[in-house]
Amino acid sequence: MFRQFLMLEWRAFLRSASFASSLAIKIFSILAAVYFGGCFLILGAAAYFIIENSYGDPMPVVSRFLLYYFTADLLTRLLLQKIPVINIRPLLTLPIKRATIVRFALGKTALSFFNFIHWFAFIPFFASMIYSGRPVLQSVFWLIAMMAMVYISNFLNILLNNKDNLFYIFLGIVALIAGLHYYDVFDLTVYTAPLFDAFFLTWWAFLIPVVLLVGLVTICYRYFMSHLRLDTGLAVKQEEVDAASYEWLGRYGTIGTFLKNDIRLIKRNKRSKSTLIASVMFLFYGLLFFTGIVPMYDSPGWHMFAAIFVTGGFLFTFGQFVPSWDSAYYNLMMTQNIPYRKYLEAKWWLIVLATLFSTVITIPYLYFGINIYLMILCGAVYNIGVNSYLVLWGGAYTKTPVDLNSGKQAFGDKKAFNLKTLLISLPKLAIPVILYSVGAYFSGPVLGAALVALAGIAGFALRNRMFDVIQKVYKTEKYSTIEAYKQKSA
């Protein structure tokens, strides 16, 4: 039966109307997997000896920082790893056991790249332990414990994806612990390091993460089994609804009407609401670059990369899926007397307003210097004048329908930001960094920032021309987009 499921997945991929873009994303994903796999392989093979030469016995040092390793892994999964998405309703009408469907879906996550990548780090490290004369049996138990921790993160990601309150609580705890450690108030690793040491020093301790993993798998299995019904997500929940009319937007005509619909969409739907959460998290992304915590990121080129990122959170999450957010009623909308130009301008204004708001919110980055905030301003200008058009233009070719009801289903996808979104965003991040680097190379950082800002200003000045080009592309792709939106997104 699993072979039949795999065949269905393969055929859905080949027959998808967005096959070309999906194939390109798959190719980029493979290249990214090879790159990161190589990085983890080098890290795992060299880490033992580097730590040994610098600090002596590597195991206490590794045990101390494993807490941060697995915490960063879980946060990365929460942002990027896709939850198993299966269109289960056609399957439930067939003589297929529900348990088989659930096991296949959970098995998809077990084979995820986010699990497999850790093998490239821990297996070479395990080999280094054996090479250095560590007891073989103890090293094997340690490796089993590490692999169990990796898969614990995998299934915790599934549970947190379905429980918004747990996700917020976890995020708050992580921020609190990191802040206390950064300011030398409280170091949790002092208490967690002995536990990770025990995985190597005490032969039976490896059973702790193994038992936890079995428990998490059981919880996830029972959760999906209890929600695997035809009517899951169809029941009407009685609750208070935000009935805001946003009458003040009525003065802007058709554009105002579209803006009202988008605001309601973002406030009422879980998947679109996650764009706001992701945008807020993007605002803090600059701390990784501007504080100098990571030495390799403490350079002007990386600072410009971060400047584009912190003000473009909403643009990269919400904007990447225009017009896919409206895929459920796109066919109906195309039968109405609605100018494409007004529809696109409404999306553009929503992105611009969100970018301006993000720019104001990032004023505290002045703490790191006026130069840093000027780079953020230049990045915001570029996002408005260039990237805002690029996301709208790219949306005409994406053709990936967004199932807004998916978040109500057991195997539904609730995330608006994932690996596909990140890969699509990379060119929009690379171009301003290249512009900045060219200017900085010939004259200095001032010219580099000026080139980025001038590109944004030029794009804004050519606004009408850009919308003419984008509108023409949307009209050309209209019928293929309609056909694509008839398919069920996975």
Steps between C-alpha positions, in 0.01 A plus 500: 500500500787738575625443144158607370514818711845581365372447145210739566742763634723460194211529257363805681842663465532420128144599412496822698437815298789658689732211403765728348531722807478198732779330305718809525439517875586129530828558317589794723399294803735220394786747449429654841489152655838413348650828626368473855575127507862581415514770769362265765734223386805724536374629833437151636837367383709792624314615813636228729865577424455879494340495845762256628785726389337810650327381819620148575234232542233575235207316660428747789517792254267329252258401778479860615400637161273218383207681664547794264556266205169322543315820588625664179402184312145512635461872424624439145247221459217718630582757233593282202406133534174412330248293691380182318226623268271239346167550327336235716132534406523297176700235687242462778237388251724213388562169679823627657564472872526831679805373685678449168435860395626634832814284496580615146459867593718467811751302297529794258624717783745233618667516156511880501819684405487669842559159660742360246736801516592421861639161398773691315602666828462227761632196309838664415521625858427144619776372269739757649412376848587142400819612327609684815463189712162554662321181611305367203188393691471831686548690173225295335260576788587871467428493125164328560410768756591780256294349219207459739530869591493592131174314448357638823542845341324368190187387685501799737480714187182314399338550841596869523368555149153394616509688830550873458504564874780247553701661220476847657586365845802314361618809310470712815694250710780482242524880482509526880770234542712649220468849648594387852804315367609790278501739796665242733200481731426129470672227298270203443777298336658447841201277583442341158865409430503212758196347327674498161817373670296212640415381148868409468605423856197296617416204280122504560451880468456476123164335571363834630479673158399170336203463736408867451511450123270197519259701716497793255442270202209341686349840583531618138353172372200523732448867417483435126287190544246696706481776236500276192136541400318626193337783692818622672519875457142526368320548830402859570648626824290748692717795591511876489599631159679825426235690308710810432382663180807718430273765350787748483652289220184553291625841389772325294250327272582158357848501658342561840264206450788265427694634797202428726483143375873446556490641852207274589682204346810564711303546823265204463706219348773311684733454204483861384520620860833320528640754251475763771674272750779429251531874425547577868768233527676650197534827693732328749704333229734797487624423852685202353697735272524838672608382846812318380394175671596309184841636384454400134177706482668811642573662163331776293382257229321280752363811671329602175364146468347535846369850422299361207378212715376691807279740302388243243344240729142557385613539141676161500223311682174652378623651173652175370152344486318769304259413343499151658326633813193554281522164323178370663290762322737611224279348229199694623703819525611466138135495387438841659566839346812556712804673347819299556679829560287584806540150640880514468521854638303395808750220569787740438367759742452235769864392459620862500308589816633190678856588392465858624361376833791256534744783430353709782505203738872446433596844639658331809775377267639854536662354811755335269579827325353743250676317214312179578163674501583685175565159341160384629338809344675433169383139519143614559516734199630212287225267625234755406652606168624164367413192705132593526473476120708183484270309738192606303666411171617162635152421632369477143726198444480333841149358446500316834150502652472576871235299681383735776300217657810283526576631848178344628599151386717246673754494218466867412779748443477808720836656421538792265880490506689187402800384301329569166427859606862544608642368172270725294611797713875450453530693168318795655755500782804443280450791256518784759800332667677493162415867437629593843818296457577662163456852642698419812783351293547810280432776751385384840191401701329835435495445124392138552199601709425784256488257205247282685284801585525643148386167354194519725429863410535423127255211537250722677536766228426234236197376693248542219726331248564210740128448559439497124755218462364304799141541385591370153667194655196425716268523199727268300507244783133542594357175364792281603468647851128421509577143393770468765270622777253224420754254636533418866817632655719261696 
